Amino acid sequence: AIHQGYNSTEMEGLNLLLSEQGRIPKIYAVFPEGRFEEYQKRRYLRSPELRKVEIANYVADYLAKYHSLEMPFAKVGGKLEEMLDHYHGMALSVSFQDEAKQAL
């Protein structure tokens, strides 16, 4: 998927840069329809884990460092808000046959 505001060349360049810095899995090859990259066994954090202050602080510090990285192209503002609005609209349009679920 191409992120809004960036073309595929910019995104691949960014991924290669982050890969070289060890911030994302190593990229071994890039193809017109994808890439071959290092497999890293990982899992998502669960809600109870994210409620722990030490984990939340670690994630916040990591994201702050990630967002302060110098990039070889201009960062485009406003895209996060557009994406959040899009997904919020999608969430509001979901309907359930079960009335209890729909009330949530």
N, C-alpha and C positions, 0 to 999 in steps of 0.2 A: 504494500500500500504506500502511495506517495502522500506525504504529509502536506496539508494545504500550505501554499505559499512557497514551496520548494519543489524543484524538479528532481527527477531521478538521479541526475549526475551529481547535484549538490548533496542529496541524501547519501548516495554511495560514498562520496568523498568524505562526508562527516563520519559515516560508519567506519571507513578505513582509518581515518585519523584516530577515532576512539579505540579501535582495535589495536592499532600500533602503540597506543598509550596504556594498553592493558585495562581499559575501562569497560570494555564489552568483550565477548568471546572473539578469539582470533578468526580472521577471515582468510580462508585459504584460496578461494577462487571466486570471481564474479562473472556471472553469465547474463545474457540479455534478459532472462526471465527469473533471475534469482541469484543466490550465492551459496557457496559451500563454506560452512563455518564450524568452529570447534563446538563440540557438545559439552555442556556443563550441566551436571545433574543439580537441579535447583527445585525449589517449591515456593509457592506464594506464602506470604505471611498471613496468618489467620487473625480474625478480629480480636480475640483475647490477647494475642501476642502484641498487636499494635496498640493495645490499651496500656501496655507496660511502659512506664516513663522512659526507662533506659533504652528500650528499642525504638520508641517514637523519637527520642532525641538523636539516636544514631542515624535514623532515616532522614531526619531534618538536616543534620549536619552533612550527610552525603549529598542530599539534593542541593543544598546551598553551594557546595563545592562544584557539583556538576553544572549548575546554572551560572557559575562564575567563570567557567572555562572560556578561554579565548578561542573564538571560532574564525575560520578563514573566510567567512562571509557574514553579512549583516543578519542579526537576529530580527525576525519579524514579530512585532508585537500584536496583540489582539487575537491571535489564533486560538489560544487556550479558551478564551471567553466564547468564541464562536463554536468550538468543539463542545464545551460544556452546555451551551444553549441547545445545540443539536441533540445531544444525548438526553438532556432534561426533557425536551419536547417528545422524544421517543418514549421515555419512561412514562410521561403523562398520558400518552396515547395507548398504553397497554391496558387491556381489559381481561378480566377473569370471569369465568362462569360461576365460580364459587364466590358468593357475596361477601364472605368473611375476608377473603383475599383481596377482593376489589375495594373493600373499605380501608385497607391499609394504604 
